Amino acid sequence: MTTPQKTPTPQEQAKLDAIRRNWQQRRAITQNLSRIKRKIAVYSGKGGVGKTTVAVNLAALLADQGHKVGLLDVDIDCPNVTRLLGMTDPPEQVDGKLIPSEAFGVKVVSMAFFQQNEEEAIIWRGPMVHNAINQFLTLTEWGDLDYLVVDLPPGTSDAPLTVMQTLPLEGFIMVTTPQLLAALDAKRSINMVRKLKVEVLGIVENFTVDMFGQGAGKSLAEDLKMPFLGSFALRPDYRDTSKPTVLTNQDVRDEYEHVVKGLISELETASAKDQSS
């Protein structure tokens, strides 16, 4: 004699429906990004450390080296990628899909394309930010990419958490500056990433100069037993925003090439570890 199945309560059914929707959404995102070989997030514990500058120059260098590269700006509140790349033309919309705009060989999607006035604040609560990020992840037609660089918002709030939980990433690059508080916030964010069991590929230190000092990034990497990928000096050349500075200054390019070399090594090590486990 079979026992009749218990009918779920409305609260239980709501939970089941939410789990089902979340699973379907994650599957849709995974399928939509299946033609991208490597997805790397550039992240920082606090704002103002040059995270977006690092993401833009990293993407521009990879593209200039011959790779197929996309740059996804999910800093919904303060999207700045398009300003650094001098972009104004929004993505095309074809059959319900977003076709990324392109600059310097990099395909780009950003909330900035959908602002009527870039000086107006985007005042959204968490669910709206979550929804915008998921739409970018499910609706963008990236095509075949070697790298997708994701420019995350700083901190440990809803937006970076949404990306970490929904986007299958190969790992993170953490950006800090020489100041004590920046390194402390970077450490907090790294601990959050580790709790979510996502790989931290390494740390970079930005704005190294006599005035600010240097070494906080390397010390943090040693403390947390993770790779230190390199540092970027604060240079007046960054004032010229007509092109990513990595394309106009050889010293900057050398710094980024050093970081990219270490990054690729860490990606290969992580891939080999996954295959052996």
C-alpha positions in Angstrom: 0.0 0.0 0.0 1.5 3.3 -1.1 1.6 6.3 1.2 -0.1 9.3 -0.3 2.3 12.2 -1.0 1.9 15.2 1.3 0.7 18.4 -0.4 3.3 21.1 0.2 2.1 24.2 2.1 2.0 27.5 0.3 5.3 28.5 2.0 7.0 25.2 1.0 5.7 25.5 -2.6 7.0 29.0 -2.8 10.5 27.8 -1.7 10.4 25.0 -4.2 9.4 27.4 -7.0 12.2 29.7 -6.0 14.8 26.9 -6.1 13.5 25.8 -9.5 13.7 29.3 -10.9 17.2 29.8 -9.6 18.3 26.5 -11.1 16.8 27.3 -14.5 18.4 30.7 -14.4 21.8 29.3 -13.6 21.5 26.8 -16.4 20.5 29.5 -18.8 23.6 31.6 -17.8 25.9 28.6 -18.1 24.6 27.8 -21.6 24.8 31.4 -22.7 28.4 31.7 -21.7 29.5 28.2 -22.9 31.5 29.6 -25.8 33.8 31.6 -23.4 36.9 29.8 -22.4 37.9 31.8 -19.3 35.9 34.2 -17.1 38.0 36.4 -14.8 36.6 38.9 -12.3 38.5 42.0 -11.3 37.5 42.9 -7.7 38.5 45.2 -4.8 37.5 45.6 -1.2 36.8 49.3 -1.5 36.2 51.9 -4.2 38.9 54.3 -5.5 41.7 51.8 -5.8 41.7 51.8 -9.7 39.9 48.5 -10.2 38.1 49.6 -13.4 41.4 51.0 -14.8 43.0 47.6 -14.1 40.1 45.7 -15.7 40.1 47.9 -18.9 43.9 47.8 -19.4 44.0 44.0 -18.7 41.2 43.5 -21.3 42.9 45.8 -23.8 46.3 44.1 -23.5 44.8 40.6 -23.9 43.0 41.8 -27.1 46.1 43.5 -28.4 48.0 40.2 -27.9 45.5 38.5 -30.3 43.0 37.1 -27.9 39.2 37.4 -28.3 38.1 39.4 -25.3 34.9 40.6 -23.7 34.6 43.1 -20.9 31.4 43.0 -18.7 30.9 46.0 -16.4 28.6 44.9 -13.6 29.3 47.9 -11.4 25.6 48.8 -11.8 25.7 51.8 -9.5 28.8 53.5 -10.9 29.6 52.1 -14.4 32.8 53.7 -15.7 34.2 51.2 -18.2 32.7 53.1 -21.2 34.2 56.4 -20.2 37.7 54.9 -20.0 37.2 53.4 -23.5 35.6 56.5 -25.0 32.5 54.5 -26.0 29.0 56.0 -26.5 27.3 53.6 -29.0 25.1 51.1 -27.1 24.9 47.4 -27.9 22.6 46.4 -30.7 19.5 44.4 -29.8 18.8 41.5 -32.2 16.1 38.9 -31.6 16.0 39.7 -27.9 19.8 39.5 -27.5 22.4 42.2 -26.8 25.2 42.4 -29.3 28.2 44.0 -27.5 29.7 47.3 -28.7 33.4 47.1 -29.4 36.5 49.3 -28.8 40.2 48.5 -29.2 39.3 44.9 -30.0 37.3 44.4 -26.8 33.6 43.6 -26.7 31.8 45.6 -24.0 28.5 45.6 -22.1 27.9 48.1 -19.4 25.0 49.7 -17.5 26.4 53.0 -18.7 25.1 52.4 -22.2 21.5 52.5 -20.8 21.8 55.7 -18.8 20.2 58.8 -20.3 22.5 61.0 -18.3 25.8 59.6 -16.9 25.8 62.2 -14.2 22.6 60.9 -12.7 22.8 58.4 -9.8 21.4 54.9 -10.3 19.4 54.5 -7.1 18.4 50.8 -7.1 17.8 48.3 -4.3 19.4 44.9 -4.2 16.7 43.0 -6.2 16.8 45.5 -9.1 20.6 45.3 -9.2 20.4 41.5 -9.1 17.9 41.5 -12.0 20.0 43.8 -14.1 23.1 41.6 -13.7 21.2 38.4 -14.5 19.8 40.1 -17.7 23.3 40.9 -18.8 24.5 37.4 -18.1 21.5 35.7 -20.0 20.9 38.1 -22.8 24.4 39.1 -24.1 25.6 37.3 -27.2 29.3 37.3 -26.7 30.2 34.7 -29.3 33.5 32.9 -29.1 35.8 34.5 -26.5 39.2 33.5 -25.0 38.6 35.7 -22.0 35.7 37.5 -20.4 36.9 40.1 -17.9 34.3 41.1 -15.4 34.6 44.5 -13.7 32.9 44.0 -10.3 31.6 46.6 -7.9 33.7 46.9 -4.8 32.9 45.5 -1.3 30.8 42.6 -0.2 27.3 43.7 -0.9 24.5 42.3 -3.2 26.1 43.0 -6.6 29.4 41.1 -6.2 27.6 38.4 -4.3 25.2 37.9 -7.2 28.0 37.5 -9.7 29.9 35.1 -7.4 26.8 32.9 -7.0 25.5 32.9 -10.5 28.5 33.3 -12.9 30.8 30.3 -13.2 34.2 32.0 -12.9 37.7 30.7 -13.2 38.8 33.0 -10.5 39.4 36.6 -9.2 42.1 39.2 -9.4 42.1 41.3 -6.3 43.2 44.9 -6.6 44.6 46.8 -3.6 46.7 49.9 -3.1 49.5 50.5 -0.6 47.3 52.1 2.0 46.6 50.0 5.1 42.8 50.3 4.9 42.7 49.3 1.3 44.7 46.1 2.1 42.4 45.4 5.1 39.3 45.7 2.9 40.9 43.5 0.2 41.6 40.9 2.9 37.9 40.9 3.9 36.8 40.5 0.3 39.2 37.7 -0.3 37.8 35.9 2.8 34.4 36.3 1.3 35.5 34.8 -2.0 37.1 31.9 -0.2 33.9 31.2 1.7 32.1 30.9 -1.6 34.8 28.5 -2.8 35.9 30.5 -5.8 39.6 30.7 -6.8 41.6 33.8 -6.1 44.1 33.9 -8.9 46.3 36.5 -7.3 46.7 40.1 -6.0 47.8 43.2 -7.8 48.9 46.5 -6.1 47.9 49.7 -7.9 49.0 53.3 -7.4 52.5 52.4 -6.2 54.5 55.7 -5.9 56.8 57.4 -3.4 53.9 59.3 -1.9 51.8 56.3 -1.1 54.6 53.7 -0.8 54.4 50.1 -1.9 54.4 46.5 -0.7 51.0 46.1 0.8 49.8 43.8 -2.0 52.8 41.6 -1.7 52.6 41.4 2.1 48.9 40.6 1.8 49.6 37.8 -0.7 52.3 36.4 1.6 50.0 36.6 4.6 47.2 34.7 2.8 49.5 32.4 0.9 48.4 33.3 -2.6 50.2 34.7 -5.7 51.3 38.3 -6.0 50.9 39.0 -9.7 52.5 42.4 -9.8 52.1 46.2 -9.3 51.2 49.2 -11.3 53.0 52.6 -10.7 50.9 55.8 -10.6 51.9 57.7 -13.7 50.7 60.9 -15.3 50.1 59.0 -18.6 46.8 57.7 -17.1 45.4 61.2 -17.5 45.2 60.6 -21.3 41.9 58.6 -21.7 41.9 58.6 -25.5 43.2 55.0 -25.3 43.8 52.5 -22.6 47.2 53.4 -21.2 48.6 49.9 -21.8 48.4 50.7 -25.5 50.3 54.0 -25.3 53.0 53.6 -22.7 55.7 50.9 -22.8 56.4 50.9 -19.1 52.7 50.4 -18.3 52.5 47.7 -20.9 55.5 45.9 -19.4 53.8 45.9 -16.0 50.6 44.5 -17.4 52.4 41.9 -19.5 54.1 40.7 -16.3 50.7 40.4 -14.6 49.2 38.6 -17.6 52.0 36.1 -17.6 51.4 35.2 -14.0 47.7 35.2 -14.5 47.9 32.7 -17.3 50.2 30.5 -15.2 47.7 30.5 -12.4 44.8 29.7 -14.7 46.8 26.7 -16.1 47.6 25.5 -12.6 44.0 25.8 -11.5 42.8 24.0 -14.7 45.3 21.1 -14.1 44.2 20.8 -10.5 40.5 20.6 -11.6 41.3 17.9 -14.1 43.2 15.8 -11.6 40.6 16.0 -8.9 
